[in-house]
Amino acid sequence: MFLNHIKNFFVKKSLKNHLKNLKNTNAVGAIQNVGLLIDATDFEQTDLLIEALTANGIARDNLKVMVFHNKFRKNEKNLYTTFVAGDLKWNGQISNADIVAFSAEKFDLLISYYEKESAILMQITHHSKAQFKVGFSSVDKRLNHFMIKTTIKTYTIFVSELFKYLKLLNKI
């Protein structure tokens, strides 16, 4: 337990050092493929969030979902690809092949649906090849291109604000 806190501290510190040298790129074009990174320790309504996204025009086939759990539960059936904090090594590398593939995929939009700074979630967002990244304003502002100031429980407000600004930016 104590070692996990130390590991998270050092990974966050190295990530913040990498973010100092980050260059922003401008995404061009309409949004087709969407990656959704969810922290299920604080948010358990993943299906409702996905329904809200599909109701606003994102095709379910173009949506790839990764869900983070604090603890691995053997008996629980998961509908989505899940991962745990143990998938993050001490040097900040990710050992789960599904996460590496998710980060390498070139999404038009990555939705980082977490509001607490978790080392593994921040690392995935940072290493993602997504053209446009959206998240909560409570997380480090250098990770995302666009931040929405709301809480994780109010997914309807998050989705409505997201699509309102995506329309303004001519992304959809």
C-alpha positions in Angstrom: 0.0 0.0 0.0 2.7 2.5 1.0 4.9 1.4 -1.9 2.0 2.1 -4.3 1.8 5.7 -3.0 5.5 6.2 -3.5 5.2 4.7 -7.1 2.3 7.0 -7.9 4.3 10.0 -6.6 7.3 9.3 -8.7 5.3 8.5 -11.8 3.3 11.7 -11.5 6.5 13.7 -10.9 8.2 12.3 -14.1 4.9 12.9 -16.0 4.8 16.5 -15.0 8.4 16.9 -16.1 7.5 15.6 -19.5 4.5 17.9 -19.7 6.7 20.9 -19.3 8.2 20.2 -22.8 4.8 19.3 -24.4 4.0 20.8 -27.8 0.4 21.4 -28.6 -0.9 20.2 -32.0 -4.1 21.4 -33.7 -6.5 18.7 -34.7 -8.2 19.2 -38.1 -11.3 17.5 -39.3 -14.5 16.0 -38.0 -14.6 13.5 -35.2 -15.2 9.9 -36.2 -13.3 7.6 -33.8 -13.6 8.2 -30.0 -11.7 6.8 -27.1 -13.3 6.8 -23.7 -11.1 6.4 -20.6 -13.2 6.0 -17.5 -12.3 5.8 -13.8 -14.9 3.3 -12.4 -13.8 3.8 -8.8 -15.7 7.1 -8.8 -18.2 6.6 -11.6 -20.3 3.5 -12.1 -22.7 4.7 -14.8 -20.6 3.8 -17.8 -23.5 2.5 -19.8 -25.5 5.7 -19.3 -22.5 7.8 -20.4 -22.1 5.8 -23.5 -25.8 6.1 -24.3 -25.6 9.9 -23.9 -22.6 10.0 -26.3 -24.4 7.8 -28.9 -27.5 9.9 -28.6 -25.5 12.9 -29.6 -24.2 11.3 -32.8 -21.2 9.1 -31.9 -21.6 5.7 -33.5 -21.3 2.9 -31.0 -19.0 1.0 -33.4 -16.6 4.0 -33.4 -16.4 4.2 -29.6 -13.6 2.3 -27.8 -13.9 2.1 -24.0 -11.3 1.4 -21.3 -12.4 1.2 -17.7 -10.1 1.6 -14.6 -10.9 -0.2 -11.4 -9.0 0.2 -8.1 -9.1 -3.5 -7.4 -9.3 -6.5 -9.7 -12.4 -8.6 -9.1 -12.2 -12.1 -10.5 -15.8 -13.0 -10.2 -17.1 -9.8 -11.8 -18.1 -9.9 -15.5 -16.9 -6.8 -17.4 -18.5 -5.6 -20.5 -15.5 -3.3 -21.3 -11.8 -3.7 -21.3 -10.6 -3.1 -17.7 -7.3 -2.5 -16.1 -5.9 -1.8 -12.6 -3.2 0.3 -11.0 -0.9 -2.8 -11.0 -0.6 -2.4 -14.8 1.7 0.6 -14.2 5.4 -0.2 -13.6 7.8 1.9 -11.4 9.4 3.5 -14.4 6.0 4.7 -15.7 5.7 2.1 -18.4 2.4 0.2 -18.8 2.5 -3.6 -18.8 -1.0 -4.3 -20.1 -1.1 -4.9 -23.9 -4.7 -3.6 -24.2 -3.7 -0.3 -22.7 -0.7 0.1 -24.9 -2.9 -0.7 -28.0 -5.5 1.9 -26.8 -2.8 4.5 -26.3 -1.3 3.8 -29.8 -4.7 4.1 -31.6 -5.2 7.4 -33.4 -8.5 8.6 -32.1 -10.1 11.8 -33.3 -11.2 12.4 -29.8 -10.1 11.0 -26.4 -12.5 11.6 -23.5 -10.6 11.3 -20.2 -13.5 10.8 -17.8 -11.8 11.0 -14.5 -11.5 13.9 -12.1 -8.9 12.7 -9.6 -5.2 12.6 -10.7 -4.3 8.9 -10.9 -0.9 8.1 -12.2 -2.0 5.4 -14.6 -4.9 7.4 -16.0 -2.7 10.5 -16.5 0.0 8.3 -18.1 -2.5 6.8 -20.6 -3.9 10.3 -21.5 -0.4 11.7 -22.0 0.8 8.8 -24.2 -2.4 8.7 -26.3 -2.0 9.5 -30.0 -5.5 11.1 -30.0 -5.8 14.3 -32.0 -8.1 16.1 -29.6 -8.2 15.3 -25.8 -11.1 16.4 -23.5 -11.2 16.0 -19.7 -12.1 17.6 -16.4 -10.7 20.9 -15.3 -9.6 19.3 -12.0 -6.9 17.3 -13.7 -3.6 18.8 -14.9 -4.5 21.3 -17.6 -1.5 20.3 -19.8 -2.9 16.8 -20.4 -6.0 17.9 -22.3 -6.7 20.3 -25.2 -10.2 21.1 -23.7 -11.4 21.0 -20.1 -14.9 21.0 -18.8 -15.6 22.2 -15.3 -18.2 19.9 -13.8 -18.2 16.8 -11.5 -17.8 13.2 -12.6 -21.4 12.4 -11.3 -23.1 14.9 -13.7 -22.4 13.1 -17.0 -25.3 14.7 -18.7 -23.9 18.2 -18.2 -20.5 17.0 -19.3 -21.8 15.5 -22.5 -24.0 18.5 -23.4 -21.1 20.9 -22.8 -18.8 18.7 -24.8 -21.1 18.6 -27.8 -21.9 22.3 -27.6 -18.2 23.2 -27.8 -17.4 20.5 -30.4 -20.1 22.1 -32.7 -18.6 25.6 -32.1 -15.1 24.2 -33.0 -16.6 22.5 -36.2 -15.6 19.1 -35.0 -18.9 17.5 -35.6 
